[in-house]
């Protein structure tokens, strides 16, 4: 049986509802479960805890996984210093590109 909203009372006074939605990104990930004081089914809100704020629903854009060259590019596009795993991945990407370019030139 699906929740009617009463099961979400635990979430009513939780100070992490907005952070929970930012972490899980339920709408973008078609999430099934409880996040941010809401019951989500296929990324849509089915039930809410009493008194939740609609402003909490705003999700930042999903980003690439850290530890990849794409993650490095996204750090840079957001004006951030790339994390160590993204710096390492970009270094490996550049080495592979140099090797490929040298092999093609030969």
Buried (B, 14 or more C-beta within 10 A) or exposed (E): EEBEBEBBEEBEEBEEBBEBBBEBBBBEEEBBEBBBBBBBBEEEBBBBBEEBEEEBBEBEEEEBEBBBBBBBBBBEEEEEEBBEBBBEBBEEBEEEEEEEEEEEEE
